Amino acid sequence: MSAKTPTASLTVLTDLVLPGETNFLENLFGGELLARMDRACSIAARRHSRRIVVTASVNHVAFNKAVPVGSVVTIEAKVSRAFKSSMEIYADVWIEDRQSGERTKVNEGIYTFVAVDETGKPVPIPQITPESDLEKERYEGALRRKQLSLILAGRLNPKEATELKALFI
C-alpha cells in the first residue's frame, strides 16, 4: 500500500447559512457547523482510505468567530496523518465577505476517523507523506495529539508518550 499526500484527500464543501440553521442571534448553530465539518472530514477520510469510515472522535473544535445568517461557508478538510487504521483529519472553516469576496478563517476542528470493513472491523490504511510546511506541522502534531488522547482515555501510560515527553526535555 503506497503512501498518499494530504492533498489527495482534500475535500471542499461550500454552502449558504439559512435562517432555519441559526440561533436567536442569527448565527449558525454550533451543532450544525459540527455536522457539516463531520461530513467534510468523512469524505476526506474515505478518499484517503477508499474504505468505509466511521467517526471515532472530535478531538478539537475552535469556534473563533460567529457565522452569520446569509454567510457563504467553506469547509476544507484533509487527512493530516494516518496511523494503522485511524486517521486524523483537519478541517478549516472559512466565510466570504459578501461585498469583497475576501475569505476569513472562522473555525477549525480536528476529527479522528477509523477505516473499517463491512463487518465494522478496523482495516489498514495508507500512510501520509506531507508536502507543505503546514501539512508537515499538522503531521508532526498529530502523534502528540493522539498520545494525549490515549493518556486521557487511560489507554496509554504517560511514561510511554515519547512525543509528549520530548516537549518537556
DRENPA-3360 file (N, C-alpha, C; in nm, 2 decimals, always signed):
BEGIN
1 = MSAKTPTA = +0.08/-0.12/+0.00/+0.00/+0.00/+0.00/+0.09/+0.12/+0.00 ~ +0.08/+0.20/-0.10/+0.17/+0.32/-0.11/+0.11/+0.44/-0.04 ~ +0.20/+0.53/+0.01/+0.16/+0.65/+0.09/+0.09/+0.74/-0.01 ~ +0.01/+0.83/+0.05/-0.06/+0.93/-0.02/-0.02/+1.07/+0.04 ~ -0.05/+1.17/-0.04/-0.03/+1.31/+0.02/-0.16/+1.36/+0.08 ~ -0.16/+1.45/+0.17/-0.28/+1.51/+0.22/-0.37/+1.57/+0.11 ~ -0.31/+1.63/+0.01/-0.39/+1.69/-0.09/-0.48/+1.59/-0.16 ~ -0.44/+1.46/-0.17/-0.52/+1.36/-0.23/-0.65/+1.34/-0.17;
9 = SLTVLTDL = -0.66/+1.38/-0.04/-0.79/+1.37/+0.04/-0.87/+1.50/+0.05 ~ -0.81/+1.60/-0.01/-0.87/+1.74/+0.01/-1.02/+1.73/-0.03 ~ -1.10/+1.78/+0.06/-1.25/+1.79/+0.04/-1.29/+1.94/+0.07 ~ -1.36/+2.00/-0.02/-1.41/+2.13/-0.01/-1.56/+2.14/-0.02 ~ -1.63/+2.17/+0.09/-1.77/+2.19/+0.09/-1.81/+2.33/+0.11 ~ -1.89/+2.39/+0.02/-1.93/+2.52/+0.03/-2.08/+2.53/+0.03 ~ -2.14/+2.61/+0.13/-2.28/+2.61/+0.14/-2.32/+2.75/+0.20 ~ -2.45/+2.78/+0.20/-2.50/+2.90/+0.25/-2.57/+2.88/+0.38;
17 = VLPGETNF = -2.56/+2.97/+0.47/-2.62/+2.96/+0.60/-2.77/+3.02/+0.59 ~ -2.86/+2.94/+0.61/-3.00/+2.97/+0.60/-3.06/+3.01/+0.74 ~ -3.17/+3.09/+0.74/-3.23/+3.13/+0.87/-3.27/+3.01/+0.96 ~ -3.31/+2.90/+0.91/-3.35/+2.79/+0.99/-3.24/+2.72/+1.06 ~ -3.12/+2.75/+1.02/-3.00/+2.69/+1.08/-2.93/+2.78/+1.18 ~ -3.00/+2.89/+1.22/-2.93/+2.98/+1.31/-3.00/+2.99/+1.45 ~ -2.93/+3.05/+1.54/-2.98/+3.07/+1.68/-3.05/+3.20/+1.69 ~ -3.08/+3.25/+1.81/-3.15/+3.37/+1.83/-3.07/+3.49/+1.79;
25 = LENLFGGE = -2.94/+3.48/+1.78/-2.85/+3.59/+1.74/-2.83/+3.59/+1.59 ~ -2.90/+3.50/+1.52/-2.89/+3.48/+1.38/-2.75/+3.44/+1.33 ~ -2.69/+3.35/+1.41/-2.56/+3.29/+1.38/-2.58/+3.14/+1.37 ~ -2.50/+3.08/+1.28/-2.51/+2.94/+1.26/-2.50/+2.86/+1.39 ~ -2.59/+2.76/+1.42/-2.58/+2.68/+1.53/-2.45/+2.60/+1.53 ~ -2.38/+2.59/+1.65/-2.26/+2.52/+1.66/-2.27/+2.38/+1.61 ~ -2.38/+2.31/+1.65/-2.41/+2.17/+1.61/-2.42/+2.16/+1.46 ~ -2.48/+2.25/+1.40/-2.49/+2.25/+1.25/-2.36/+2.26/+1.19;
33 = LLARMDRA = -2.27/+2.34/+1.24/-2.14/+2.35/+1.19/-2.06/+2.22/+1.21 ~ -2.07/+2.17/+1.33/-2.01/+2.04/+1.36/-2.05/+1.93/+1.26 ~ -2.18/+1.93/+1.23/-2.23/+1.82/+1.13/-2.17/+1.85/+0.99 ~ -2.16/+1.97/+0.95/-2.10/+2.00/+0.82/-1.95/+1.96/+0.82 ~ -1.88/+1.99/+0.93/-1.74/+1.96/+0.94/-1.72/+1.81/+0.94 ~ -1.81/+1.73/+1.01/-1.80/+1.59/+1.01/-1.82/+1.53/+0.87 ~ -1.92/+1.58/+0.80/-1.94/+1.53/+0.66/-1.81/+1.56/+0.57 ~ -1.76/+1.68/+0.58/-1.64/+1.70/+0.50/-1.52/+1.61/+0.54;
41 = CSIAARRH = -1.50/+1.59/+0.67/-1.39/+1.51/+0.72/-1.42/+1.36/+0.68 ~ -1.54/+1.32/+0.68/-1.58/+1.18/+0.64/-1.54/+1.16/+0.49 ~ -1.57/+1.25/+0.41/-1.54/+1.24/+0.27/-1.38/+1.24/+0.25 ~ -1.31/+1.32/+0.32/-1.16/+1.32/+0.31/-1.11/+1.19/+0.36 ~ -1.16/+1.14/+0.47/-1.12/+1.01/+0.52/-1.14/+0.89/+0.42 ~ -1.26/+0.90/+0.36/-1.29/+0.79/+0.26/-1.20/+0.81/+0.14 ~ -1.18/+0.93/+0.10/-1.09/+0.95/-0.02/-0.95/+0.89/+0.01 ~ -0.90/+0.91/+0.13/-0.77/+0.86/+0.17/-0.77/+0.71/+0.18;
49 = SRRIVVTA = -0.86/+0.65/+0.25/-0.86/+0.51/+0.27/-0.92/+0.42/+0.17 ~ -1.02/+0.48/+0.09/-1.10/+0.41/+0.00/-1.18/+0.29/+0.07 ~ -1.21/+0.32/+0.19/-1.29/+0.22/+0.27/-1.41/+0.29/+0.34 ~ -1.49/+0.21/+0.40/-1.60/+0.26/+0.49/-1.52/+0.33/+0.61 ~ -1.57/+0.45/+0.65/-1.51/+0.52/+0.76/-1.61/+0.56/+0.86 ~ -1.57/+0.56/+0.99/-1.66/+0.60/+1.10/-1.59/+0.70/+1.18 ~ -1.67/+0.80/+1.23/-1.61/+0.90/+1.32/-1.57/+0.83/+1.45 ~ -1.45/+0.84/+1.49/-1.41/+0.79/+1.62/-1.41/+0.90/+1.73;
57 = SVNHVAFN = -1.37/+1.02/+1.69/-1.38/+1.13/+1.79/-1.37/+1.26/+1.73 ~ -1.42/+1.36/+1.80/-1.39/+1.50/+1.76/-1.30/+1.55/+1.87 ~ -1.17/+1.57/+1.82/-1.06/+1.60/+1.92/-1.05/+1.74/+1.96 ~ -1.09/+1.83/+1.87/-1.08/+1.97/+1.90/-1.17/+2.05/+1.80 ~ -1.24/+2.15/+1.85/-1.31/+2.24/+1.77/-1.29/+2.38/+1.83 ~ -1.26/+2.47/+1.75/-1.25/+2.61/+1.80/-1.35/+2.70/+1.73 ~ -1.45/+2.75/+1.80/-1.54/+2.84/+1.75/-1.49/+2.98/+1.77 ~ -1.41/+3.03/+1.68/-1.33/+3.15/+1.69/-1.42/+3.27/+1.66;
65 = KAVPVGSV = -1.51/+3.26/+1.56/-1.59/+3.37/+1.52/-1.73/+3.32/+1.48 ~ -1.83/+3.40/+1.51/-1.97/+3.36/+1.47/-1.98/+3.36/+1.32 ~ -2.07/+3.27/+1.27/-2.10/+3.26/+1.13/-2.24/+3.31/+1.11 ~ -2.26/+3.44/+1.06/-2.39/+3.50/+1.05/-2.48/+3.44/+0.94 ~ -2.61/+3.45/+0.95/-2.71/+3.41/+0.85/-2.67/+3.47/+0.72 ~ -2.68/+3.40/+0.61/-2.65/+3.45/+0.48/-2.51/+3.43/+0.44 ~ -2.42/+3.39/+0.53/-2.28/+3.37/+0.50/-2.26/+3.25/+0.40 ~ -2.16/+3.27/+0.32/-2.11/+3.16/+0.24/-2.00/+3.09/+0.32;
73 = VTIEAKVS = -2.02/+2.97/+0.36/-1.93/+2.89/+0.44/-1.86/+2.79/+0.36 ~ -1.73/+2.78/+0.37/-1.65/+2.68/+0.30/-1.57/+2.60/+0.41 ~ -1.58/+2.47/+0.40/-1.50/+2.38/+0.49/-1.40/+2.31/+0.40 ~ -1.28/+2.32/+0.44/-1.17/+2.25/+0.37/-1.11/+2.14/+0.47 ~ -1.12/+2.02/+0.43/-1.08/+1.91/+0.51/-0.98/+1.82/+0.44 ~ -0.88/+1.78/+0.51/-0.78/+1.68/+0.45/-0.71/+1.60/+0.56 ~ -0.67/+1.48/+0.53/-0.61/+1.40/+0.63/-0.47/+1.46/+0.66 ~ -0.45/+1.47/+0.79/-0.32/+1.53/+0.84/-0.22/+1.42/+0.88;
81 = RAFKSSME = -0.27/+1.30/+0.92/-0.18/+1.19/+0.95/-0.26/+1.06/+0.95 ~ -0.20/+0.95/+0.91/-0.27/+0.82/+0.91/-0.19/+0.73/+1.00 ~ -0.26/+0.65/+1.08/-0.19/+0.55/+1.17/-0.22/+0.41/+1.11 ~ -0.25/+0.31/+1.19/-0.28/+0.18/+1.14/-0.41/+0.17/+1.06 ~ -0.52/+0.21/+1.13/-0.65/+0.21/+1.07/-0.72/+0.34/+1.09 ~ -0.66/+0.42/+1.18/-0.72/+0.55/+1.21/-0.65/+0.66/+1.14 ~ -0.72/+0.77/+1.12/-0.65/+0.89/+1.06/-0.71/+1.02/+1.12 ~ -0.62/+1.12/+1.13/-0.66/+1.25/+1.18/-0.69/+1.33/+1.06;
89 = IYADVWIE = -0.81/+1.40/+1.07/-0.85/+1.49/+0.96/-0.86/+1.63/+1.02 ~ -0.80/+1.73/+0.96/-0.80/+1.87/+1.00/-0.90/+1.94/+0.91 ~ -0.99/+2.02/+0.97/-1.09/+2.09/+0.90/-1.07/+2.24/+0.93 ~ -1.06/+2.32/+0.82/-1.06/+2.47/+0.83/-1.19/+2.52/+0.78 ~ -1.25/+2.62/+0.85/-1.38/+2.68/+0.82/-1.36/+2.82/+0.78 ~ -1.41/+2.86/+0.66/-1.39/+3.00/+0.61/-1.53/+3.06/+0.58 ~ -1.54/+3.19/+0.59/-1.66/+3.26/+0.54/-1.61/+3.37/+0.44 ~ -1.69/+3.40/+0.35/-1.66/+3.50/+0.25/-1.73/+3.63/+0.29;
97 = DRQSGERT = -1.66/+3.74/+0.27/-1.72/+3.87/+0.29/-1.82/+3.89/+0.17 ~ -1.94/+3.93/+0.20/-2.04/+3.94/+0.10/-2.01/+4.04/-0.01 ~ -1.94/+4.15/+0.02/-1.91/+4.25/-0.07/-1.78/+4.23/-0.15 ~ -1.67/+4.20/-0.08/-1.54/+4.19/-0.14/-1.51/+4.04/-0.19 ~ -1.57/+3.94/-0.12/-1.54/+3.81/-0.15/-1.42/+3.76/-0.08 ~ -1.36/+3.85/+0.01/-1.24/+3.81/+0.08/-1.28/+3.70/+0.19 ~ -1.19/+3.60/+0.20/-1.22/+3.49/+0.29/-1.15/+3.51/+0.42 ~ -1.22/+3.47/+0.53/-1.17/+3.48/+0.67/-1.19/+3.35/+0.73;
105 = KVNEGIYT = -1.08/+3.30/+0.80/-1.09/+3.17/+0.87/-1.16/+3.20/+1.00 ~ -1.27/+3.13/+1.03/-1.35/+3.15/+1.14/-1.35/+3.04/+1.25 ~ -1.32/+2.92/+1.20/-1.32/+2.80/+1.29/-1.23/+2.69/+1.23 ~ -1.20/+2.60/+1.32/-1.12/+2.48/+1.28/-1.16/+2.36/+1.37 ~ -1.13/+2.25/+1.32/-1.15/+2.13/+1.40/-1.06/+2.01/+1.36 ~ -1.05/+1.92/+1.45/-0.97/+1.80/+1.43/-1.05/+1.68/+1.46 ~ -1.07/+1.59/+1.37/-1.15/+1.47/+1.38/-1.07/+1.35/+1.36 ~ -1.11/+1.24/+1.43/-1.04/+1.11/+1.40/-1.14/+1.02/+1.34;
113 = FVAVDETG = -1.10/+0.95/+1.24/-1.19/+0.85/+1.17/-1.11/+0.72/+1.17 ~ -1.19/+0.61/+1.16/-1.13/+0.48/+1.15/-1.19/+0.41/+1.03 ~ -1.10/+0.35/+0.95/-1.14/+0.28/+0.83/-1.18/+0.13/+0.87 ~ -1.30/+0.09/+0.83/-1.34/-0.04/+0.87/-1.39/-0.12/+0.75 ~ -1.40/-0.26/+0.77/-1.46/-0.34/+0.66/-1.61/-0.35/+0.68 ~ -1.67/-0.43/+0.60/-1.82/-0.44/+0.60/-1.88/-0.49/+0.74 ~ -1.79/-0.56/+0.82/-1.83/-0.61/+0.95/-1.80/-0.51/+1.06 ~ -1.74/-0.40/+1.03/-1.70/-0.30/+1.13/-1.56/-0.32/+1.19;
121 = KPVPIPQI = -1.49/-0.41/+1.13/-1.35/-0.44/+1.19/-1.25/-0.34/+1.12 ~ -1.17/-0.28/+1.21/-1.07/-0.19/+1.15/-0.98/-0.25/+1.05 ~ -0.94/-0.18/+0.95/-0.85/-0.23/+0.84/-0.74/-0.13/+0.82 ~ -0.63/-0.18/+0.77/-0.51/-0.10/+0.74/-0.54/+0.01/+0.64 ~ -0.47/+0.12/+0.65/-0.48/+0.23/+0.55/-0.35/+0.28/+0.51 ~ -0.34/+0.35/+0.40/-0.21/+0.41/+0.35/-0.16/+0.52/+0.45 ~ -0.03/+0.53/+0.45/+0.03/+0.64/+0.53/+0.02/+0.77/+0.45 ~ +0.07/+0.88/+0.52/+0.06/+1.01/+0.46/+0.20/+1.06/+0.45;
129 = TPESDLEK = +0.23/+1.13/+0.33/+0.35/+1.20/+0.31/+0.32/+1.35/+0.30 ~ +0.34/+1.42/+0.40/+0.31/+1.57/+0.40/+0.41/+1.64/+0.30 ~ +0.36/+1.74/+0.24/+0.44/+1.82/+0.14/+0.46/+1.96/+0.19 ~ +0.36/+2.04/+0.22/+0.37/+2.18/+0.25/+0.42/+2.19/+0.40 ~ +0.46/+2.31/+0.43/+0.50/+2.34/+0.57/+0.39/+2.32/+0.67 ~ +0.27/+2.36/+0.63/+0.15/+2.35/+0.72/+0.12/+2.20/+0.73 ~ +0.12/+2.12/+0.62/+0.10/+1.98/+0.63/+0.20/+1.91/+0.72 ~ +0.32/+1.95/+0.71/+0.43/+1.89/+0.80/+0.41/+1.92/+0.94;
137 = ERYEGALR = +0.37/+2.04/+0.97/+0.34/+2.09/+1.11/+0.22/+2.01/+1.16 ~ +0.11/+1.99/+1.09/+0.00/+1.92/+1.14/+0.03/+1.77/+1.15 ~ +0.11/+1.72/+1.06/+0.15/+1.58/+1.06/+0.23/+1.55/+1.19 ~ +0.33/+1.63/+1.22/+0.41/+1.62/+1.35/+0.32/+1.63/+1.47 ~ +0.23/+1.72/+1.47/+0.15/+1.74/+1.59/+0.05/+1.63/+1.61 ~ +0.01/+1.56/+1.51/-0.09/+1.46/+1.51/-0.05/+1.35/+1.61 ~ +0.07/+1.31/+1.61/+0.12/+1.20/+1.70/+0.11/+1.25/+1.85 ~ +0.15/+1.37/+1.87/+0.13/+1.42/+2.01/-0.01/+1.43/+2.05;
145 = RKQLSLIL = -0.10/+1.47/+1.96/-0.24/+1.48/+1.99/-0.30/+1.34/+2.02 ~ -0.25/+1.24/+1.94/-0.30/+1.10/+1.96/-0.25/+1.05/+2.10 ~ -0.13/+1.07/+2.13/-0.08/+1.03/+2.26/-0.15/+1.09/+2.38 ~ -0.18/+1.22/+2.37/-0.25/+1.29/+2.47/-0.39/+1.23/+2.49 ~ -0.46/+1.21/+2.38/-0.59/+1.15/+2.38/-0.59/+1.01/+2.44 ~ -0.49/+0.93/+2.41/-0.48/+0.80/+2.46/-0.45/+0.80/+2.61 ~ -0.37/+0.89/+2.66/-0.35/+0.91/+2.80/-0.47/+0.95/+2.87 ~ -0.55/+1.04/+2.82/-0.67/+1.09/+2.88/-0.78/+0.98/+2.89;
153 = AGRLNPKE = -0.77/+0.89/+2.79/-0.87/+0.78/+2.79/-0.82/+0.66/+2.87 ~ -0.70/+0.67/+2.93/-0.65/+0.56/+3.01/-0.59/+0.45/+2.93 ~ -0.57/+0.47/+2.81/-0.52/+0.36/+2.72/-0.37/+0.37/+2.69 ~ -0.30/+0.47/+2.75/-0.16/+0.48/+2.73/-0.10/+0.54/+2.86 ~ +0.01/+0.47/+2.91/+0.08/+0.52/+3.02/+0.16/+0.64/+2.99 ~ +0.14/+0.75/+3.06/+0.21/+0.88/+3.03/+0.36/+0.86/+3.01 ~ +0.42/+0.76/+3.08/+0.57/+0.74/+3.06/+0.60/+0.69/+2.92 ~ +0.50/+0.63/+2.85/+0.52/+0.58/+2.72/+0.50/+0.68/+2.61;
161 = ATELKALF = +0.45/+0.80/+2.65/+0.42/+0.90/+2.55/+0.55/+0.97/+2.51 ~ +0.62/+0.91/+2.42/+0.75/+0.96/+2.38/+0.75/+1.10/+2.32 ~ +0.65/+1.12/+2.23/+0.64/+1.25/+2.17/+0.61/+1.36/+2.26 ~ +0.52/+1.33/+2.36/+0.48/+1.44/+2.46/+0.60/+1.46/+2.55 ~ +0.67/+1.36/+2.60/+0.78/+1.37/+2.68/+0.89/+1.46/+2.62 ~ +0.91/+1.45/+2.49/+1.01/+1.52/+2.42/+0.99/+1.67/+2.43 ~ +0.86/+1.71/+2.44/+0.83/+1.85/+2.45/+0.89/+1.92/+2.58 ~ +0.90/+1.83/+2.68/+0.94/+1.88/+2.82/+1.09/+1.85/+2.85;
169 = I = +1.16/+1.80/+2.76/+1.30/+1.77/+2.79/+1.39/+1.87/+2.73;
% end
